[in-house]
Amino acid sequence: MIVHGKLQIGAADKPLSKRARIELTGTDPSQNVMGMGPKVLGVMGGTLEVHGEERPGWKHLGATAPKGARALTLDRDPGWRAGDRIAISSTDQAEEATITSVSGATVTLSRPLD
């Protein structure tokens, strides 16, 4: 999909508070969009504006998260929601997980930590 006009999600004065999803479903390799493949969201001579609610992008742990933990205790309520995907990093590794629930500063994950 190439945007030549304007694709706007939310507005600066009224940011979207729900989840927006654009699903690119192309599978036919002959539908190669400008050499980028069949699944492309591009902007040519147009505008793509995405205005979502402001939420913190990262938080500090309030307690060490051991291997196998399915819950994280953060230093304060993160403002995140079930379904959000997060990256958890230590000094020597990083992994991703999906949040299944949030209760105050405790975040429950969809799987145990490696």
Stockholm file with secondary structure:
# STOCKHOLM 1.0

chainA/1-114         MIVHGKLQIGAADKPLSKRARIELTGTDPSQNVMGMGPKVLGVMGGTLEVHGEERPGWKHLGATAPKGARALTLDRDPGWRAGDRIAISSTDQAEEATITSVSGATVTLSRPLD
#=GR chainA/1-114 SS CEESSEEEESBTTBCBCSCCCCCCCCCCTTSCSTTSCSCCCEESSSEEEECBCCCCSCCCBSSCCCTTCSEEEBSSCCCCCTTCEEEEECSSCEEEEEEEEEETTEEEESSCCC
#=GC SS_cons         CEESSEEEESBTTBCBCSCCCCCCCCCCTTSCSTTSCSCCCEESSSEEEECBCCCCSCCCBSSCCCTTCSEEEBSSCCCCCTTCEEEEECSSCEEEEEEEEEETTEEEESSCCC
//
